[in-house]
Amino acid sequence: MTIGYARTSTAEQEAGLHAQIRDLGATGCTKIFSEQASSVGERRELNAVLDFVREGDTLLITKLDRLARSTTHLLSLVEHLEMKGVALRILDFGGGEVDTKSPSGKMLLTVFAAMAEFERSIMLVRQREGIAAAKEAGKYKGRAPTARRREKEIRALKDGGLGASEIARQLGIGRASVYRVLAD
C-alpha cells in the first residue's frame, strides 16, 4: 500500500498543501495524511502516518523538507520506517525520485539531507548577521509593544469601570497584557 504525507508550515500555504495532495494522489496513494504544522512543533498527522504504515507499505512524500527538520531527525524517521518494513519514496528529489529500498537511495537521501541542513544553517547565520547589522544601524527595533503603547486607553477604560477582559476585547489585545500595564 502507498500512503502519502503532505505538510505545510502555515495555513497561508493552502495552495502548497493542495498541490502536494494532488501530486500524491496522482501517484496512486491509497491514503493521504496532511497537516499544516511547523516542522519544529508537534505533528499529529506525521505521528498518525508513522503508526498507520505496515510492513510492505511505502510512505510517499513530495519533497524532503516536508518530512524532517534535520538530518538526524530524517535518519531516525527512516530507521523507524525500516524497522517496520516500510520504504520511503520522495517524488521531487533533486530532479528525480529516490526510494530508500535501495542502498543507493539511502545514501542519496543521507547526502541530500546533510546538504539541506547545512544550507538552512548558513541561511540562519546570514539572517542573524543581517538583523545584527540592522540593529546597529538603528533600522531594526523589533515589534512595537502593543499594550504598553495603549496605556492611557487601558487606564481610562479601567477608570471607567471596565474589567480586564472587556478592556482586552475592546482594544484587541491580550488580557494578560492589560494586567501587566495596570500593574506598572
N, C-alpha and C positions, 0 to 999 in steps of 0.2 A: 504494500500500500504506500502511496506517496502522499505525504502530509506537508502542507505549506505553512510557513510562518512569515507574517508581514508586520512591520513596525515602523512608525514614525515617532519622532520625539514629542511633537505638539499637535494639538487639534488644528492649528493653522495649516498643517501639511496634509490636509484631507486628500488633495489630488494625488499626492505621492503615495498615500496608503492605497487609494483606489487603483493606481497604476500597478502597484505590487500585487494586489489581489487579482487583478486582470491577468498579469503575466503568469502568476502561479496557477490560476485556473486554466490558462491556455496550455499548460504542460500536462494537464490531466490530474491535478491534485484531487484526491478523494475528499479531503477535509482541509480547511484552511483556518488557522488561528491568526487573529490580528489584534493589534492594540496600538494605542497612542500613549507611549510612556517613554520617559528618558531612559537611556541605557544605564544610567547610574542608579536609579531607584528600583523599587520592586516592579517586576514584570510578571503579572499574574498569568497572562496568556503564554509566555515563554515557559513558565513552570508547568502550566497545563499541558502544553505540547510535549514537554520532556516526560511527563507522566504518561501521556497518551500513547506515544510511539512504542511499538513492539518489535521483537526480533524479525528481521527481514524487511522492515519498513525503510523508507528513505525520507529524511527531512529535507525539504526543499526551501531555499531562501533565494531572494533575488540578488542581494549584494551582501558581502561580508560584514559591512558595518551595521547592518540591520540586526545582526545576531549578537555580536560580542563587543565589549568595550575595550578589551586589551588582548594582547597575545596570550597572556596567562589565562584569562577568562575563556577565550576561544578554545585553547587546548584542553582546559578542564571540561568544557561542553562536549568537545569531540571525544574525549576519553569516556565521559558518561554515556554518550551515544554508542560508542564502540562496545562498552560493557553490556549494553542492552542488545547489541547486534544490529544497530541502526546506522545506515550510511547518511552522510551529509552531502548534499549537492547544492552548488551555488551557480545560479544562472549567469550572472554578469560578473565574470572574474577575469579582469584584465583582457577583455576582448573575447574570452571564450568561457567555457564551462569547466568546473572542477568537481570531482566526485571523490570522496575520501575512501571509497572501496579499494582504490589502487594505491600502492606505495608512492608513486609519483604525485598523485593527487594530494596525499597527506603532506608530502614535502613542500609542494607549491603553496598549500594552504598556510603552513607554518611560516614560510618566507614572506608571503604577502601580508600576513597578519603582523609580522615584525616590522615590515616596511610601513604599514598603515599606522601602527602605534608610534613609530619614530616620526612620521610626518605630523601626526597630531601633537606630539611633544614639542616639536620645532615651532609649530603654529602657536601653541600656548606661550612659549618663551617670547616669540615676537609680539604677541598680544600684550603680555606683561610689560615688555620694553616700551611698547607704544603708549600704554597707559601711564607708565612712569614718566616718559618724556612729556606727555600732555599735561600731567600734574605739575611737573617742573616749570612748564611754560605758562601755567595758570589757566589752561584751557579745559582741564578735566577736574570737575569738582565733585563728581558723583551725583547721585539723585538728591534733589532738594527734599528736606524733611517736610512731609505734607502737613502733619498735625501741628507741629511747632509754628509753622507759618501762619496757622489759623488760630493762634492762641486767643486773640481778642474775641473772635467769634465764639470760640468754645466757652470762654469765661462769661460772655454776655448771655449765651443760652443757658448756662448753669445758673447765673444770677436771675434769669427769668423763670427758674423753677424746673427746668428740664433735667432729666436723668441722663446718665452717660450713654445708655443705649439709644435714646431718642436723639441726643446730640450727634452721635456717631452716624445714625441713619440719615439725619438731615444734611450733614456735611460730607457724607460719603467717605468717612474714614473709620478706622477700627476703634472698637470700644476701648481696647487696652491703650490705644494712643490717647484717647480722651482722658483716661485715668492718669496717664503719665504727665500730660500737660497740666492737669489740675493739681497734681502732687507737687509740682515745681513751685 
